[in-house]
């Protein structure tokens, strides 16, 4: 996932997630790894499974055990934690409903200048 993200977004650098050439999830993991979205979604409430946060597949205790999710809500987790589903929380600063159009008249030249400055979302 890090390589894919780095291919699309150049500010994501794979070495920031590696410790001694390995992806670590234990106490030796890099701060970037421990604060990544993938880590947090994978290990959210994981300490509740056994009280220690021991990942049986990787045979190690996870590095960061207690954290809150600010943008996601857990919707479903299977019995063995193999599948986890989250939903995105609505942004707090979003105004619900349609925005009202202003009554002021603008020229098409000024409108085109404003739209040229807006960055387009690559995911749409």
CORTA-V652081 format. One record per run of one state. SS is the DSSP state (a for helix, b for strand, c for the rest). FROM is the first residue (numbers start at 0). TO is the last residue. Records with the same first field share a line. If there is no record, write none. Layout:
SS->FROM-TO ; FROM-TO
This chain:
c->0-0 ; 8-12 ; 19-20 ; 23-29 ; 34-35 ; 43-44 ; 48-52 ; 55-58 ; 61-70 ; 77-82 ; 88-106 ; 117-123
a->1-7 ; 13-16 ; 30-33 ; 36-42 ; 45-47 ; 107-116
b->17-18 ; 21-22 ; 53-54 ; 59-60 ; 71-76 ; 83-87
